[in-house]
Amino acid sequence: MSAIQEQAGRWSYDRQRLGHRSPDVEAALRAVVGVYSSHPSAPLSLRARAKGFTTEAFRRLDADRRALRLPAMRGSIHLLPRETAHLAFRAAPEPPSGLRQRLKYFGIAEDRYPELREAALAAADEPSTARDLGQKLREATGYDGSPTPVLSGMAREGVLLRVGAEGPRSNALRYVATQTWLGDDLPAADADKALAWLAGEYLRAFGPARPEDFRWWAGVSKGRAAAALETVETIELEDGHLLPYQDLQAFEAAEGPGPDAVDVLPKWDCYTMGYAPDGRERFVHPDVRGRVYTPAGDGLGVVLVGGTAVGAWEARFSGKVMEARLDMFERPGARLKRILDGRFGEIAVLLGAREIRFA
């Protein structure tokens, strides 16, 4: 690991607000730009950062319209702070070909989409499941296919919003018309100006980082990424890493977490998904990177000690039993084992399990 990566690890731990360094769940969300929307990744990502996390506080993000679920970085659905959600959404709009391909795959004629869109929009006057909206589509238009391509296309237009499920483990999302939920349309924004904003936010939360890291995280072309980064006042450190100029002094003085700090992050955590595959050395050694990521580059759950990955984890549920599979890179000592037993026990309770078993 290079000296810049070592210091980046110390700095990033704080900037990512790990170790419950955010005062509340909303502050944690703002600190990291956004988290992947799926459950339980979203609540577990915020739990790792917020003090006094509760499922009710997380649920209120949706219920009080303080956060929105929209397609954003890499085209993935993110939970985003409401005041800036439209910028992350507008930064990389889906090209028209995306909707055409989706309709073709599901066998829907392009000229029928406007009719289905209007019928779905009228039906989504309150948060409703895809199944319920599909039934209303059948009644209004006679369409008996899957509502998924219609609802997905509308969500990527920004006229339909997803609303989270009540439970932190459920992905039974509901859909609602944007105008109904917010009282207005999503604010407009020029795509390039929105991406420039996103570049500044990325370097604030994830820097120092290379242009390739930003390009990978945002899911945009090399040219657009470079142009956006040029709008941010940065200083270039070694190996092409960029840091906001105003952060240099604090970056050089960053001390990072103590050697015994233990963090349990879920799969697709915003930190583990924040860098290109060859840019993750600040928290995972290259020799074990393949045990923390899938071949496609998606992050698994990870255990950090002192800000460095020491193991990966996955979990599945059988009734009220959470079965956790730990892949520790070295045999944990008694102290770490006690801490992990406690941390995973807390996660199991949060996700509604009555018992946890380790594989």
JOWO-V731419 format. One record per helix or strand of 3 or more residues. SS is the DSSP state (2 for helix, 1 for strand). FROM is the first residue (numbers start at 1). LEN is the number of residues. If there is no record, write none. Layout:
ss-><SS;SS>
from-><FROM;FROM>
len-><LEN;LEN>
This chain:
ss-><2;2;1;2;2;1;2;1;2;2;2;2;2;1;1;2;2;2;2;1;2;1;2;1;2;2;1;1;1;2;1>
from-><3;25;34;41;55;67;73;77;82;96;110;130;148;160;174;178;191;211;222;234;238;242;245;262;277;286;301;308;321;334;355>
len-><13;7;3;7;9;5;3;5;9;10;14;12;10;4;4;5;16;8;8;3;3;3;9;4;3;7;5;11;8;17;4>
